[in-house]
Structures are given as structure tokens and as C-alpha cells.
């Protein structure tokens, strides 16, 4: 087993956009990065760009106990420890309430909440073991943490996007419900809720309901992840940073379309 002297971040999912940029941001800040995604092609491109600064794994699934245990094993084999986990659950296709079938609900809608719950359990067990093996003084300064990245569906729904709203809201609830138990073990868990690029591309009308008129850039989301895993956020847990261009606060207060025409 290799052992890295640098802090290690495990990124689960998001290899094409957010995970890709997050790997670059953290590697530039001196972290070792282990990125797992089912998209082997995207991982190959990241590896070619970042080289030895990142290690990758492309399991057949990143939502089951088996897949997540394989990710932990890969990270431990590559770097010897895990200090933070960034979990980016996949957004299901947007579907109306009436178009959701029960079997599909079980298979796709619940999957992100189940995956986050499993990841919190599997990786927190490793973090606890690491702190138990540390010198007591070093253990007191350890700052293990989880960050989950959600779309705005975690807060509220949009027309025709019942599937995304319930999936993301359930996943956020699963993450927050673990906060108290993990805090007792000195492990933090926080979330980022953002207008993710895919949602903007699928629903152009979002611009008219977002005061700043755009989605969150992957670079902005990655910098927020970097803050939440830093010592500067060491007293934050159970919180959500909202990167929505003012939509949740100002939606309905101003009409961008009218302002552009005036």
C-alpha cells in the first residue's frame, strides 16, 4: 500500500465536468486525488492531463456497497489514507410526476440517497480508524469531511422535473441526517447546492428565472468544495452553500427579460 504525505480527496462521480475540475483544483493545491466514475473515457482524459497527481478507477457502478468498497480499496492502495470525500450523485433524466413508474422510482430515484448513505458509512469507518491510529495530538487537528454536490432540485422543483426534485431532495436529506452522528466522531459533512451545467443546458428558460442569468461554473463549485474541506471551514457541518445566481432569494422579484428589453 502506497502512503501519500499529502491530504487525499476521493471524488465519486462527475468525471466529465465538476469532478474533472475539482481534481485539477485540488491537485494544484497539493492534494492527492482519487477519482472514481463509470465513464472510463472521461477518466482517461483526466489522467492524461494530471498524470501522477491523480489516480482513477472506473467500476461498473458507484452507487452500491460493492462499488463504493472498491473505490475505498483503490484509494487506500494508491495513497494509504482518505481525508475528504466529494460525492457528486448523478442527476436522473427530468420526468413529470405522472411519467414515473414505480420500478423506475426504486431503481433510479432512490439510488443517489442510497449511494450517499453507503458512502458516508463506508468512508467514515475508514476515517475513524485513521484517527484512532494517529498520535492523540495529531488526531485533534485532523479535519476529515464529506461534501455532496446537488442541483437545485434538492431545494425545490421545476415544471416537468419531479424526478430530479425528489431524487436530489432525498439525497440531501440522507446526507444531513448523518450529520449529528458523524459530528460525534469529529467528521464533518456539508453540501453544495448549485445550478449545475447540465440543468442549464436542458432548460434554457432557467436564465429568465435566475437574476445573474447563468448556471454555476464547475470552477466555482470546485472552489466551494475546496473551502468546505479546508481548515477554514473546520467548524462547519450540516450546512449547505447555495450557488444559484440569486434564484432562490430573488426569483420572482425581478424579471430579467423585461429589463433586457427596456
HUGI-V168948 format. One record per residue. N is the residue number from 0. RES is the residue in one letter. SS is DSSP state (@ for helix, = for strand, . for the rest). PHI is phi in whole degrees, 0 to 359 (999 if undefined). D_CENTER is the distance of its C-alpha to the mean C-alpha in Angstrom with 1 decimal. Layout:
BEGIN
N/RES/SS/PHI/D_CENTER
N/RES/SS/PHI/D_CENTER
END
This chain:
BEGIN
0/X/./999/26.5
1/X/./285/25.6
2/X/./231/24.7
3/X/./265/23.0
4/X/./279/24.2
5/X/./269/21.0
6/X/./298/17.9
7/X/=/242/15.4
8/X/=/251/11.7
9/X/=/255/10.3
10/X/=/251/7.6
11/X/=/249/7.3
12/X/./89/7.7
13/X/./74/8.0
14/X/./298/11.1
15/X/./288/13.2
16/X/./229/11.7
17/X/@/298/8.6
18/X/@/298/8.3
19/X/@/299/12.0
20/X/@/293/12.4
21/X/@/299/10.0
22/X/@/298/12.2
23/X/@/294/15.2
24/X/@/299/14.5
25/X/@/290/14.0
26/X/@/295/16.9
27/X/@/293/19.0
28/X/./270/18.5
29/X/./93/19.9
30/X/./275/17.0
31/X/=/272/17.2
32/X/=/234/14.2
33/X/=/240/13.7
34/X/=/246/11.8
35/X/=/242/12.1
36/X/./202/12.3
37/X/./282/15.2
38/X/./271/16.3
39/X/@/296/18.8
40/X/@/295/20.2
41/X/@/296/17.1
42/X/@/295/16.6
43/X/@/299/20.4
44/X/@/296/20.2
45/X/@/296/17.6
46/X/@/297/19.8
47/X/@/294/22.9
48/X/@/279/21.6
49/X/@/262/20.2
50/X/@/61/22.6
51/X/@/287/22.7
52/X/@/288/20.0
53/X/=/221/17.4
54/X/=/241/17.9
55/X/=/225/16.4
56/X/=/212/16.8
57/X/./238/17.1
58/X/./285/17.7
59/X/./291/19.0
60/X/./211/16.2
61/X/./239/12.7
62/X/./245/13.0
63/X/./254/16.2
64/X/@/301/17.5
65/X/@/297/19.3
66/X/@/299/16.6
67/X/@/291/14.3
68/X/@/296/17.5
69/X/@/294/18.3
70/X/@/296/15.1
71/X/@/299/16.0
72/X/@/300/19.5
73/X/@/296/18.8
74/X/@/295/16.9
75/X/@/294/19.8
76/X/@/294/22.4
77/X/@/283/21.1
78/X/@/232/20.6
79/X/./86/21.9
80/X/./197/19.3
81/X/./229/15.6
82/X/./254/14.9
83/X/=/207/11.1
84/X/=/231/8.1
85/X/=/250/4.6
86/X/=/250/3.3
87/X/./240/3.2
88/X/./294/6.4
89/X/./290/9.4
90/X/./278/11.4
91/X/./289/14.9
92/X/./303/17.9
93/X/./290/19.3
94/X/./221/22.3
95/X/./292/24.8
96/X/@/304/25.4
97/X/@/288/28.7
98/X/@/265/27.3
99/X/./277/25.0
100/X/./266/26.8
101/X/@/302/26.4
102/X/@/297/25.8
103/X/@/292/23.0
104/X/@/301/21.4
105/X/@/296/21.5
106/X/@/281/20.1
107/X/@/249/17.4
108/X/@/286/16.7
109/X/./279/16.3
110/X/@/308/14.4
111/X/@/299/10.7
112/X/@/295/12.1
113/X/@/295/14.1
114/X/@/295/11.5
115/X/@/295/9.4
116/X/@/299/12.9
117/X/@/295/14.0
118/X/@/296/11.3
119/X/@/301/12.0
120/X/@/291/15.6
121/X/@/294/15.9
122/X/@/282/14.1
123/X/@/292/15.6
124/X/@/302/18.9
125/X/@/292/18.8
126/X/@/297/17.9
127/X/@/298/20.8
128/X/@/299/23.1
129/X/@/299/22.4
130/X/@/292/23.4
131/X/@/294/26.4
132/X/@/275/27.5
133/X/./279/27.3
134/X/./299/30.3
135/X/@/308/30.2
136/X/@/293/30.1
137/X/@/291/27.2
138/X/@/297/25.3
139/X/@/293/25.8
140/X/@/262/24.0
141/X/./295/21.0
142/X/./223/17.7
143/X/./290/15.1
144/X/=/204/11.8
145/X/=/240/8.4
146/X/=/228/5.6
147/X/=/252/3.3
148/X/=/246/3.3
149/X/=/240/6.6
150/X/=/273/9.9
151/X/@/295/13.1
152/X/@/302/14.1
153/X/@/295/12.4
154/X/./257/15.4
155/X/./203/18.1
156/X/./262/19.4
157/X/./241/21.2
158/X/./304/24.3
159/X/./77/23.8
160/X/./236/20.1
161/X/@/306/20.6
162/X/@/301/18.5
163/X/@/289/15.3
164/X/@/297/16.2
165/X/@/292/17.0
166/X/@/295/14.1
167/X/@/290/11.4
168/X/@/295/13.7
169/X/@/295/14.3
170/X/@/294/10.7
171/X/@/297/10.5
172/X/@/298/13.9
173/X/@/297/13.2
174/X/@/292/10.7
175/X/@/291/13.3
176/X/@/296/16.2
177/X/./274/15.4
178/X/@/302/15.5
179/X/@/295/19.3
180/X/@/296/19.8
181/X/@/289/17.3
182/X/@/299/18.9
183/X/./296/22.2
184/X/./259/21.0
185/X/./64/19.9
186/X/./244/16.2
187/X/=/262/13.9
188/X/=/219/10.8
189/X/=/227/9.5
190/X/=/228/7.4
191/X/=/241/7.3
192/X/=/244/9.3
193/X/=/219/10.6
194/X/./285/13.2
195/X/./286/11.3
196/X/@/306/14.0
197/X/@/298/14.7
198/X/@/297/15.6
199/X/@/295/17.9
200/X/@/291/19.5
201/X/@/281/20.2
202/X/./232/21.5
203/X/@/302/23.4
204/X/@/295/24.9
205/X/@/302/21.7
206/X/@/301/23.4
207/X/@/285/26.3
208/X/@/249/24.3
209/X/./237/22.2
210/X/./308/24.5
211/X/./278/23.0
212/X/./74/23.2
213/X/./202/20.1
214/X/./281/16.4
215/X/./280/13.9
216/X/./283/14.2
217/X/@/301/11.6
218/X/@/296/13.5
219/X/@/291/13.1
220/X/@/297/9.4
221/X/@/295/9.5
222/X/@/294/12.4
223/X/@/293/10.8
224/X/@/299/8.2
225/X/@/300/11.6
226/X/@/296/13.4
227/X/@/294/11.4
228/X/./265/11.9
229/X/./273/15.5
230/X/@/294/18.7
231/X/@/295/19.1
232/X/@/250/16.5
233/X/./296/18.0
234/X/./253/19.4
235/X/./252/16.4
236/X/./205/14.8
237/X/./73/14.1
238/X/./253/13.5
239/X/=/234/11.6
240/X/=/266/12.0
241/X/=/254/13.1
242/X/=/247/13.4
243/X/./231/15.7
244/X/./63/18.8
245/X/./87/20.7
246/X/@/296/20.6
247/X/@/293/20.0
248/X/@/267/22.8
249/X/@/251/25.2
250/X/=/302/24.9
251/X/./93/28.5
252/X/./278/30.0
253/X/=/236/30.5
254/X/./244/31.2
255/X/@/298/30.0
256/X/@/298/32.2
257/X/@/294/35.3
258/X/@/293/34.7
259/X/@/292/34.4
260/X/@/280/37.7
261/X/./279/39.6
END
